[in-house]
Amino acid sequence: MPVSKRPAPILSLKSAGRRLTPRQRYAGRIPSSRLVPFADVNWQRHVSRSRTLVRLARERLGIIMLKRLFRPTNLRLRLVVGVLLAAGFCIQCTSSDPTRSSQLVADISGASPSIAPAQQQAELEKLAASDHVALLKELLAHYNDHCRAYTCTLVKHERINGQLQNEQWIDVKFMEKPFSVSMHWTKNSPLGDRVLYVEGKYNGNMLVNPANALLLKLVGTVQRQPESQEAMANTLRPVTQFGLRPMLESLLSIYELAAQRKEGASHFKGYQEVAGVKAMVLQRDLPARGDYPAKTTIWYLDPQRLVPLGLVAYDWSDQLICSYIFTDIKLDADLSEEDFTPQANQMKLR
C-alpha cells in the first residue's frame, strides 16, 4: 500500500501578507514557496545581537533614571526623603514603653544635707514648704540677674500621641540675647541629630541636620518652622520654649492659675540627688482640668545655684508624660554669637 505524503500546510490569507520570523522560516513547517524572503540567514546571531542591544539600552536607561532620582532639585528626591522620614518616625513611635524615664534621680539617706549657706537654705526650705509661687518668683528674679548663657546636657523623655519615646541625650549650648539654642543629640536622636535656632535669623526657621547620613549627604542642612507639624511630631515643646527660664515661667503660670481657683496642693518632699547634684524636691498636685498640663509635677531645685535641675510630670492615670533632667550645667559658659553659626555647629546650607 503506497504511503501517502502529508500535505504541506497552507498559509492563511491573514498570515500570507506578513513577514515570517526566522524561527518559522527554519522550522520547516511552511513550504519555501510560500516564505517571504528574509535578508539575514543567521537568525540566531541576529537575535543575540538584538538582545544585547536591548540589555545595554535598559542599563543606560537605568543609569539615567538613577541620576534623575538623586538630583537634589528633583521632586522624586523630595518624595524619597519624605518616605524615609516617615519611616523613621514610625520606627521611633514603636519603641518600648518603660515604666521610668531615667535613673538619674536617687534618694539620699540620712538627715537633710547642708548644701547652700545655712540662712539661704533655711529660707528656701520655708518657701518650699509654704509658698511655691513666691519661691518661683525669687528664682526667676535671680536667673534674670545672673544668667546670660550656659551649656548643659538635657536628658529628655516624652510621651507623644500616647507612645512613650526613647530617652534622648542632648548636648546644649544656650544664650539669652539673642535667644539662641544649639542642640546635638548624642543618644536616640529623632529625625535630626543637630538643631540650631537663633531668634531673628533664617526667616524664623530652625536649621536641622538629618540624623540619617545618606539624607544628610543628599540634602544637607534643611530649614524647618519650629512649630510646624513635622517638627512637633517628635517633641512636646518647640525649640523656641527651651531653657531654664521658660521652665520656671511655665511652672509659675500654672501655680498662679491654680491659686486663683483655690485648688491644688504643693509639697516639699525633702532632698534627692539629681545627676550627682543634691537637690530640693518639690511637688504639685492638681485636679483633672483641660488647661492643667499634668496631675502630678515633681521639680528639682539646686539650692546652691538657684536653678531648676529638672521636671517630671504624670497624668491622671499616673503615666509618665515627660521628664526633663539637666546635667552638667555650666552657668558661666563663655558663649557668643559665633558659637551659634552653621559653621560652628557642623551645618552646611545649600
C-alpha positions in Angstrom: 0.0 0.0 0.0 1.6 3.3 -1.0 2.5 5.7 1.8 0.7 9.0 1.4 2.6 12.2 2.0 1.3 14.7 4.5 0.0 17.7 2.6 2.0 20.9 3.2 0.3 23.3 5.5 -1.5 26.1 3.7 -0.8 29.6 4.8 -3.9 31.6 5.7 -4.7 34.8 4.0 -4.0 36.7 7.2 -0.5 35.3 7.7 0.4 35.3 4.0 0.7 39.1 3.9 3.1 39.4 6.9 6.8 38.7 7.3 7.7 35.4 8.9 10.0 35.2 11.8 13.4 33.5 11.4 12.3 30.7 13.7 9.3 30.0 11.5 11.4 30.1 8.4 13.8 27.4 9.5 11.4 25.2 11.3 10.3 23.6 8.0 6.7 23.8 8.8 5.9 26.1 5.9 6.8 25.5 2.3 9.6 27.5 0.9 7.5 28.7 -1.9 5.2 30.5 0.5 8.0 32.1 2.5 8.7 35.8 2.5 12.4 36.4 1.8 14.5 37.3 4.8 17.7 39.1 4.5 19.7 37.7 7.4 20.1 34.0 7.2 21.9 33.7 10.6 18.9 34.4 12.7 20.4 33.3 16.0 23.3 35.8 15.7 20.7 38.5 14.8 18.5 37.7 17.8 21.6 37.6 20.2 22.7 40.9 18.9 19.3 42.4 19.3 19.0 41.1 22.9 22.4 42.6 23.7 21.4 46.0 22.4 18.1 45.8 24.4 20.1 45.0 27.6 22.5 47.8 27.0 19.7 50.2 26.4 18.0 49.2 29.6 21.2 49.6 31.6 21.7 53.1 30.0 18.1 54.0 30.9 18.6 52.8 34.5 21.6 55.0 34.9 19.7 58.0 33.5 16.8 57.3 35.9 19.2 57.0 38.9 20.8 60.3 38.0 17.5 62.0 37.8 16.3 60.4 41.0 19.3 61.6 43.0 19.4 65.1 41.6 19.0 67.4 44.6 16.3 69.5 43.0 14.3 66.6 41.7 10.8 66.2 43.1 11.2 62.5 43.4 14.1 63.0 45.8 11.9 65.0 48.0 9.4 62.2 47.9 12.1 59.6 48.9 13.2 61.9 51.7 9.7 62.2 53.0 9.1 58.5 52.9 12.3 57.8 54.8 11.5 60.5 57.4 8.0 59.0 57.9 9.5 55.5 58.2 11.9 56.8 60.8 9.1 58.4 62.7 7.1 55.2 62.7 10.0 53.2 64.0 10.5 55.7 66.7 6.9 55.6 67.7 7.0 51.8 68.2 9.7 52.0 70.8 9.4 50.2 74.1 7.3 51.7 77.0 9.5 51.6 80.1 7.9 52.5 83.4 10.6 55.0 84.4 12.2 57.6 82.3 15.7 57.8 83.9 17.9 56.5 86.6 19.4 60.0 87.2 17.4 60.6 90.3 18.4 58.8 93.5 17.4 59.0 97.2 19.6 60.5 99.8 19.8 58.6 103.1 20.2 60.3 106.5 19.4 63.8 107.6 18.9 66.8 105.3 22.2 67.7 103.6 23.9 71.0 104.1 24.2 72.4 100.6 23.9 76.2 100.4 24.7 78.7 103.1 22.6 77.9 106.2 20.4 81.0 106.1 19.8 80.7 102.4 18.9 77.1 102.6 16.6 77.7 105.6 14.7 80.4 103.6 14.4 78.1 100.6 13.0 75.3 102.7 10.5 77.6 104.3 9.2 78.8 100.9 9.3 75.2 99.6 7.0 74.1 102.4 4.6 77.0 102.3 4.6 79.1 99.1 5.8 77.8 95.8 4.6 80.9 93.9 6.9 83.2 96.0 9.8 80.8 95.6 9.5 80.7 91.8 9.3 84.5 91.6 12.6 84.7 93.6 14.2 82.1 91.3 13.2 84.0 88.2 14.5 87.3 89.5 17.8 85.6 90.4 18.0 84.0 87.0 17.3 87.2 85.1 20.0 89.0 87.1 22.8 86.4 86.8 22.3 84.0 83.9 23.3 85.1 80.4 24.5 81.8 78.7 25.1 78.2 79.8 25.8 74.8 78.5 24.3 71.5 79.7 23.2 68.0 78.8 19.5 67.6 78.6 18.0 64.1 79.2 14.6 64.2 77.7 11.8 61.5 77.9 8.4 62.2 76.5 5.1 60.5 75.7 3.9 61.6 72.2 0.5 60.5 70.9 0.2 58.0 73.7 3.5 56.3 73.0 6.5 56.7 75.3 9.6 57.5 73.2 13.2 56.6 73.8 15.2 58.6 76.3 17.2 61.2 74.4 20.5 62.7 75.5 21.3 66.2 74.0 24.3 68.4 74.4 23.0 72.0 74.5 24.5 75.5 74.2 22.2 78.3 75.1 22.4 82.1 75.1 19.6 84.5 76.2 20.2 87.5 73.9 19.6 87.0 71.1 17.7 83.8 72.0 19.9 81.1 70.7 19.9 77.3 71.0 22.2 74.7 69.7 21.4 71.1 70.2 23.4 68.0 69.4 21.8 64.6 70.1 24.3 62.0 71.4 21.8 59.3 72.1 18.5 58.3 70.4 18.2 61.2 68.1 14.9 61.7 66.3 14.8 62.6 62.6 17.5 65.2 63.1 20.6 65.0 65.3 21.6 68.7 65.2 19.3 71.7 65.6 20.2 75.4 65.6 17.8 78.2 66.3 18.7 81.9 66.5 15.9 84.4 67.0 15.5 86.7 64.1 17.6 84.6 61.6 16.8 82.2 58.8 13.3 83.7 58.4 12.3 82.4 61.8 13.3 78.8 60.9 15.5 76.4 62.7 18.3 74.6 61.0 18.3 70.8 61.1 20.8 68.2 60.2 19.1 64.9 59.2 20.2 62.1 61.5 20.4 59.7 58.5 23.9 60.0 56.9 22.5 59.4 53.4 19.9 62.1 53.8 22.5 64.5 55.1 24.7 63.8 52.1 21.8 64.2 49.7 20.0 67.3 51.1 22.4 68.8 53.6 21.1 71.1 56.4 17.4 71.9 56.0 15.2 74.7 57.4 12.0 74.0 59.3 9.5 76.0 61.2 9.9 75.3 64.9 6.2 74.8 65.5 5.4 73.0 62.2 3.6 69.7 62.2 6.7 67.9 61.1 8.8 69.4 63.9 6.1 68.9 66.6 5.7 65.2 65.6 8.8 64.4 67.7 8.6 66.7 70.7 6.1 68.2 73.2 7.8 71.6 73.2 9.3 73.5 70.3 12.9 74.7 70.5 11.6 78.3 71.0 10.5 77.2 74.5 13.7 75.6 75.6 15.6 76.7 78.7 15.7 77.0 82.4 13.9 80.3 82.3 10.9 79.0 80.3 10.7 76.1 82.7 10.4 78.4 85.7 7.9 80.6 83.9 5.7 77.7 82.9 5.7 76.4 86.5 4.8 79.8 87.8 1.9 80.4 85.4 0.2 77.1 86.4 0.8 77.7 90.1 -0.8 81.1 89.8 -3.8 79.7 87.8 -4.4 77.1 90.5 -4.1 79.7 93.2 -6.7 81.8 91.6 -9.1 78.9 91.6 -8.0 77.9 95.1 -7.3 74.3 94.2 -4.3 72.0 94.0 -1.7 71.1 96.6 2.0 71.9 97.0 4.6 69.8 98.9 8.2 69.9 99.9 9.4 66.3 99.6 12.9 66.7 101.0 16.1 66.1 99.1 17.3 63.8 96.3 20.3 63.5 94.2 19.8 64.5 90.6 22.7 63.5 88.2 25.1 63.7 91.1 23.8 67.1 92.5 21.9 67.3 95.8 18.6 69.0 95.1 15.4 70.0 96.8 12.3 68.1 95.6 9.0 70.0 95.2 5.7 68.5 94.1 2.4 70.0 92.8 -0.9 68.0 92.6 -3.8 69.3 90.5 -7.3 68.1 89.8 -8.4 67.0 86.3 -8.9 70.0 84.1 -8.3 70.6 80.4 -6.0 73.6 81.0 -3.7 71.8 83.5 -0.8 70.1 81.9 -0.4 67.2 84.5 -1.9 65.7 87.6 1.5 65.5 89.4 4.5 67.6 88.7 7.8 67.0 90.5 10.6 69.5 90.0 14.1 69.7 91.4 15.9 72.8 92.6 19.6 73.3 93.1 19.6 75.3 96.3 23.2 76.5 95.8 22.9 77.9 92.3 19.2 78.6 92.5 18.4 76.9 89.1 16.0 74.1 88.3 17.7 70.7 87.6 14.7 69.0 86.1 11.0 68.3 86.0 8.9 65.1 85.8 5.1 65.1 85.1 2.5 62.4 85.4 -1.1 62.3 84.0 -4.3 61.4 85.8 -3.7 57.7 85.0 -0.3 58.0 86.7 1.5 57.5 83.4 4.7 59.5 82.7 4.0 62.5 80.4 7.5 63.9 80.3 10.8 64.1 82.1 13.5 66.7 81.6 16.7 66.4 83.5 19.5 69.0 83.2 23.0 67.6 83.9 26.5 69.2 83.8 25.1 72.8 83.9 27.8 75.4 83.4 26.2 78.8 84.1 29.4 80.7 83.4 29.8 79.5 79.8 31.7 81.9 77.6 29.5 81.9 74.6 29.0 84.5 71.8 27.1 84.8 68.6 29.9 83.0 66.8 29.0 79.8 68.7 25.6 79.8 67.1 26.5 79.8 63.4 26.1 76.9 61.0 29.8 76.6 60.6 30.3 76.3 64.4 27.7 73.5 64.6 28.8 71.3 61.6 26.0 72.5 59.4 26.1 73.4 55.7 23.3 75.3 54.0 22.9 74.7 50.2 
